């Protein structure tokens, strides 16, 4: 599936505007997830175009950094691909968290001469990231790719060096499909990787893979598309090899509707359904209840309302899945809890 990217991505996205009277705008600052940066950049640009009295500065520093900035009360909102748990919430200022979109975590690779999409089973994915599959012509890989010549090239793994919600989604998946991974490594925004080199942000992982023959890494779909890197098709719980896409993420969301209705923070990795992509997750906005002042609170509420409503219509064009109506309504009800 091809996606048309309509906006170049800046990893530090900042647009400043003034109102028609020349008075300074209401300036909102946010920080966090690199996973959602392409979509956040588009949302901010579109919202500011329609609301010239508001400026939005979003810094793509990783989910862990965004959580820390919210904890330190240095931003108006954070973005994280790992929702805050009940254990984390007491360490934070009073806040609400709302799902803003969902997307696939893609496994990108650098294999010269391999023109067809690589197929990966759950066992192969776990073996690659565990470091037990060390060459690209390993039997676990060739068996799932009949007719595809895989070179005897070492696997060079790239992972996130910073706290990352993308890492949380991938490691949650690995823990779900590999008991060994669950016991030895676990899941979270930062883990002790068995092998590999660390890159800062999704852009850092992308560059490591681009520069390394035999490289393998994980990023959101927009980064893979922007840099023309191939993405693996991953076998889901129904036994189908699925291309990462907005539609396949939407299928994962639909298959997870019951668990999400109970708790919107529930993971959606490895869900049932023949069309579901297995390594996908929701990304969340973290919004402190205590704003700097009433004007900032009103501006922030307006932006988040747009994200949950009109902003969903552009998600698929950037490789993200829009929120299902039921999750949109959960977010809108949660937004009403802001003072």
Secondary structure per residue as TSV (DSSP state, phi and psi in degrees):
chain	resnum	aa	ss	phi	psi
A	1	X	-	360.0	133.7
A	2	X	-	-102.4	142.1
A	3	X	-	-121.1	139.1
A	4	X	-	-96.0	118.4
A	5	X	-	-91.4	121.7
A	6	X	-	-100.4	-1.2
A	7	X	S	-145.6	129.9
A	8	X	-	-65.5	149.3
A	9	X	-	-99.6	134.7
A	10	X	-	-114.0	130.9
A	11	X	S	-76.4	-18.0
A	12	X	E	-118.2	104.2
A	13	X	E	-100.6	122.2
A	14	X	E	-147.5	125.5
A	15	X	E	-130.9	130.3
A	16	X	-	-114.9	137.4
A	17	X	-	-137.0	162.4
A	18	X	B	-124.7	152.4
A	19	X	-	-70.5	172.0
A	20	X	T	-62.9	-24.3
A	21	X	T	-84.1	-6.6
A	22	X	S	90.6	-3.4
A	23	X	-	-73.9	149.7
A	24	X	B	-58.7	145.4
A	25	X	-	-77.2	171.2
A	26	X	E	-76.2	114.4
A	27	X	E	-98.4	117.3
A	28	X	E	-102.0	136.8
A	29	X	E	-118.6	137.1
A	30	X	E	-139.6	163.8
A	31	X	E	-159.1	152.9
A	32	X	E	144.8	-131.3
A	33	X	-	-41.5	127.6
A	34	X	S	-79.5	-26.7
A	35	X	T	-53.7	-42.4
A	36	X	T	-95.8	0.5
A	37	X	H	-55.5	-47.5
A	38	X	H	-57.1	-41.6
A	39	X	H	-73.7	-40.7
A	40	X	H	-61.5	-39.4
A	41	X	H	-60.5	-43.4
A	42	X	H	-68.3	-42.2
A	43	X	H	-59.8	-46.1
A	44	X	H	-62.3	-44.7
A	45	X	H	-63.2	-45.6
A	46	X	H	-66.6	-40.6
A	47	X	H	-67.8	-41.1
A	48	X	H	-66.9	-34.0
A	49	X	H	-62.1	-38.7
A	50	X	H	-84.7	-19.2
A	51	X	-	-132.6	77.1
A	52	X	T	-65.1	-7.6
A	53	X	T	-85.7	2.8
A	54	X	E	-125.3	134.3
A	55	X	E	-118.5	145.8
A	56	X	E	-130.3	120.5
A	57	X	E	-113.6	111.3
A	58	X	E	-115.4	124.6
A	59	X	E	-103.8	122.3
A	60	X	E	-84.8	91.0
A	61	X	-	-121.1	5.4
A	62	X	-	96.2	151.2
A	63	X	H	-60.4	-40.6
A	64	X	H	-61.0	-42.0
A	65	X	H	-65.7	-38.5
A	66	X	H	-64.0	-41.4
A	67	X	H	-61.7	-42.7
A	68	X	H	-63.8	-40.9
A	69	X	H	-63.7	-40.2
A	70	X	H	-65.3	-42.8
A	71	X	H	-59.6	-38.5
A	72	X	T	-82.4	-3.2
A	73	X	T	60.7	36.7
A	74	X	-	-102.2	-2.2
A	75	X	S	-133.5	162.1
A	76	X	S	-80.8	-27.0
A	77	X	E	-156.8	156.0
A	78	X	E	-119.6	166.9
A	79	X	E	-135.1	131.8
A	80	X	E	-144.2	139.5
A	81	X	S	-88.2	-2.0
A	82	X	S	-117.3	110.9
A	83	X	-	-63.4	147.5
A	84	X	-	-67.2	135.5
A	85	X	-	-85.5	170.0
A	86	X	H	-60.9	-31.4
A	87	X	H	-72.4	-30.9
A	88	X	H	-80.9	-31.9
A	89	X	H	-57.5	-39.3
A	90	X	T	-64.0	-18.6
A	91	X	T	-85.2	-5.6
A	92	X	S	-108.3	159.1
A	93	X	-	-63.8	159.7
A	94	X	S	-57.1	129.2
A	95	X	E	-153.0	170.3
A	96	X	E	-120.0	152.8
A	97	X	E	-129.2	132.5
A	98	X	E	-128.7	140.2
A	99	X	E	-67.5	138.5
A	100	X	E	-115.2	-27.2
A	101	X	E	-173.8	176.2
A	102	X	E	-135.6	155.6
A	103	X	E	-158.3	163.5
A	104	X	E	-87.7	144.9
A	105	X	E	-93.0	120.5
A	106	X	E	-98.6	143.0
A	107	X	E	-95.5	108.9
A	108	X	E	-98.9	151.2
A	109	X	E	-147.5	162.6
A	110	X	-	-128.9	91.1
A	111	X	-	-128.2	106.3
A	112	X	T	-65.0	135.0
A	113	X	T	86.1	-5.2
A	114	X	-	-97.1	103.6
A	115	X	-	-96.9	-21.0
A	116	X	S	-93.4	150.7
A	117	X	-	-57.9	135.0
A	118	X	-	-75.1	133.8
A	119	X	E	-100.8	130.3
A	120	X	E	-125.6	130.2
A	121	X	-	-84.1	162.5
A	122	X	H	-55.9	-40.8
A	123	X	H	-64.1	-37.5
A	124	X	H	-68.3	-41.5
A	125	X	H	-60.2	-46.5
A	126	X	H	-62.2	-42.4
A	127	X	H	-63.9	-39.2
A	128	X	H	-63.5	-46.1
A	129	X	H	-79.7	-21.5
A	130	X	H	-79.6	-22.3
A	131	X	T	91.7	10.3
A	132	X	S	-89.3	-19.9
A	133	X	-	-101.3	108.9
A	134	X	-	-110.3	-16.4
A	135	X	B	-127.3	150.0
A	136	X	T	-71.7	-17.5
A	137	X	T	-97.0	22.0
A	138	X	-	-57.8	145.8
A	139	X	H	-56.8	-35.5
A	140	X	H	-65.0	-23.2
A	141	X	H	-92.1	-44.0
A	142	X	H	-66.5	-32.5
A	143	X	T	-63.5	-33.3
A	144	X	T	-88.4	-3.7
A	145	X	S	-131.5	60.1
A	146	X	T	-61.7	137.3
A	147	X	T	84.0	-6.5
A	148	X	-	-102.0	121.9
A	149	X	-	-81.1	113.1
A	150	X	-	-103.1	131.1
A	151	X	-	-76.4	156.9
A	152	X	S	-82.7	71.4
A	153	X	-	-120.4	136.6
A	154	X	B	-62.4	144.1
A	155	X	-	-79.9	124.3
A	156	X	E	-112.5	104.4
A	157	X	E	-86.8	135.2
A	158	X	E	-117.6	135.0
A	159	X	E	-137.4	170.7
A	160	X	E	-73.5	136.3
A	161	X	S	-92.4	-18.2
A	162	X	S	-104.1	166.5
A	163	X	-	-62.2	126.0
A	164	X	-	-142.4	129.2
A	165	X	H	-69.2	-30.0
A	166	X	H	-62.2	-42.1
A	167	X	H	-60.3	-41.1
A	168	X	H	-60.7	-42.8
A	169	X	H	-63.9	-47.9
A	170	X	H	-63.3	-47.0
A	171	X	H	-70.7	-28.5
A	172	X	H	-64.1	-40.8
A	173	X	H	-62.8	-48.2
A	174	X	H	-60.5	-39.7
A	175	X	H	-66.4	-28.6
A	176	X	H	-76.0	-30.4
A	177	X	H	-104.7	-12.1
A	178	X	-	-132.8	106.7
A	179	X	H	-57.7	-35.0
A	180	X	H	-64.3	-44.0
A	181	X	H	-61.9	-44.7
A	182	X	H	-58.6	-41.0
A	183	X	H	-76.6	-42.0
A	184	X	H	-86.6	-34.4
A	185	X	T	-118.6	-48.0
A	186	X	-	82.5	-160.5
A	187	X	-	-138.1	159.5
A	188	X	S	152.7	179.0
A	189	X	S	-71.8	-19.2
A	190	X	S	-145.2	132.3
A	191	X	-	-134.5	166.5
A	192	X	-	-87.0	97.3
A	193	X	-	-66.5	134.1
A	194	X	S	-65.3	-34.0
A	195	X	S	-145.5	168.6
A	196	X	-	107.8	170.3
A	197	X	E	-107.6	144.8
A	198	X	E	-95.4	139.6
A	199	X	E	-123.6	145.8
A	200	X	S	-82.7	120.2
A	201	X	H	72.2	171.0
A	202	X	H	-62.7	-32.6
A	203	X	H	-64.8	-36.9
A	204	X	H	-66.8	-42.6
A	205	X	H	-63.4	-42.9
A	206	X	H	-57.9	-45.7
A	207	X	H	-66.6	-39.2
A	208	X	H	-59.7	-43.5
A	209	X	H	-68.8	-42.9
A	210	X	H	-59.9	-35.7
A	211	X	T	-90.6	-2.9
A	212	X	S	-122.5	103.0
A	213	X	T	-55.3	130.1
A	214	X	T	87.3	5.1
A	215	X	E	-70.3	149.9
A	216	X	E	-142.4	134.4
A	217	X	E	-154.4	-171.9
A	218	X	E	-140.2	131.7
A	219	X	E	-149.0	173.1
A	220	X	E	-77.1	161.9
A	221	X	H	-59.7	-39.5
A	222	X	H	-58.7	-39.2
A	223	X	H	-67.8	-39.9
A	224	X	H	-62.9	-42.9
A	225	X	H	-67.3	-43.4
A	226	X	H	-61.2	-37.7
A	227	X	T	-100.2	9.1
A	228	X	T	56.2	42.5
A	229	X	-	-99.4	137.6
A	230	X	E	-69.2	152.5
A	231	X	E	-122.5	141.8
A	232	X	-	-76.7	148.7
A	233	X	E	-93.0	126.1
A	234	X	E	-106.7	136.2
A	235	X	E	-71.6	128.6
A	236	X	-	-94.2	-175.8
A	237	X	T	-67.8	-17.1
A	238	X	T	-89.7	0.7
A	239	X	S	88.3	6.3
A	240	X	-	-95.4	140.0
A	241	X	E	-85.4	121.1
A	242	X	E	-118.9	132.8
A	243	X	-	-75.6	135.4
A	244	X	-	-67.5	128.5
A	245	X	-	-161.4	167.9
A	246	X	H	-62.3	-41.5
A	247	X	H	-65.6	-41.4
A	248	X	H	-69.6	-30.2
A	249	X	H	-70.2	-40.4
A	250	X	H	-60.2	-37.3
A	251	X	H	-65.7	-37.8
A	252	X	H	-64.9	-40.0
A	253	X	H	-61.7	-45.2
A	254	X	H	-63.1	-38.8
A	255	X	H	-70.3	-18.9
A	256	X	T	-103.5	14.6
A	257	X	H	-59.3	-38.0
A	258	X	H	-67.9	-45.1
A	259	X	H	-68.0	-36.0
A	260	X	H	-68.9	-32.2
A	261	X	H	-65.8	-32.2
A	262	X	H	-77.1	-37.8
A	263	X	-	-158.6	113.7
A	264	X	T	-65.5	-11.9
A	265	X	T	-82.3	-5.0
A	266	X	S	-61.6	138.4
A	267	X	-	-67.8	154.0
A	268	X	-	-117.9	19.7
A	269	X	T	-75.0	148.1
A	270	X	T	49.0	47.6
A	271	X	-	-79.5	169.9
A	272	X	S	-72.1	172.4
A	273	X	S	108.2	130.2
A	274	X	T	-65.7	-24.6
A	275	X	T	-99.2	-0.6
A	276	X	-	-80.1	131.2
A	277	X	-	-80.9	132.9
A	278	X	S	-84.7	-13.1
A	279	X	S	-116.6	81.2
A	280	X	E	-140.6	161.6
A	281	X	E	-161.0	160.6
A	282	X	E	-82.7	152.1
A	283	X	E	-117.1	147.9
A	284	X	E	-125.9	147.2
A	285	X	E	-94.6	134.7
A	286	X	E	-110.1	115.6
A	287	X	E	-124.0	107.7
A	288	X	E	-60.5	144.2
A	289	X	S	-74.6	-29.6
A	290	X	S	-93.5	99.0
A	291	X	-	-82.9	168.1
A	292	X	S	-61.7	-38.4
A	293	X	S	-164.2	174.7
A	294	X	H	-63.2	-36.4
A	295	X	H	-65.0	-42.3
A	296	X	H	-65.2	-40.3
A	297	X	H	-61.0	-42.8
A	298	X	H	-65.0	-41.3
A	299	X	H	-65.2	-42.1
A	300	X	H	-66.8	-42.7
A	301	X	H	-60.4	-40.7
A	302	X	H	-63.4	-43.2
A	303	X	H	-64.8	-45.1
A	304	X	H	-65.1	-38.3
A	305	X	H	-60.2	-41.8
A	306	X	H	-62.8	-44.5
A	307	X	H	-55.9	-43.1
A	308	X	H	-77.2	-14.9
A	309	X	T	-119.2	-94.0
A	310	X	G	-60.7	-32.0
A	311	X	G	-65.3	-22.2
A	312	X	G	-65.8	-23.4
A	313	X	G	-68.6	-18.9
A	314	X	G	-100.9	-1.9
A	315	X	T	-60.2	-47.9
A	316	X	G	-63.5	-31.1
A	317	X	G	-66.4	-17.6
A	318	X	G	-109.9	12.0
A	319	X	T	90.4	9.8
A	320	X	E	-104.6	159.0
A	321	X	E	-97.4	128.0
A	322	X	-	-65.9	156.7
A	323	X	-	-68.5	136.8
A	324	X	-	-61.0	152.3
A	325	X	H	-52.2	-38.8
A	326	X	H	-63.7	-38.4
A	327	X	H	-75.7	-33.5
A	328	X	H	-57.5	-45.0
A	329	X	H	-65.9	-37.3
A	330	X	H	-59.7	-44.1
A	331	X	H	-63.6	-42.0
A	332	X	H	-66.5	-37.4
A	333	X	H	-67.7	-39.1
A	334	X	H	-64.5	-39.0
A	335	X	H	-60.2	-30.0
A	336	X	T	-68.3	-13.1
A	337	X	T	-79.3	-10.9
A	338	X	-	-67.6	139.2
A	339	X	-	-68.6	360.0
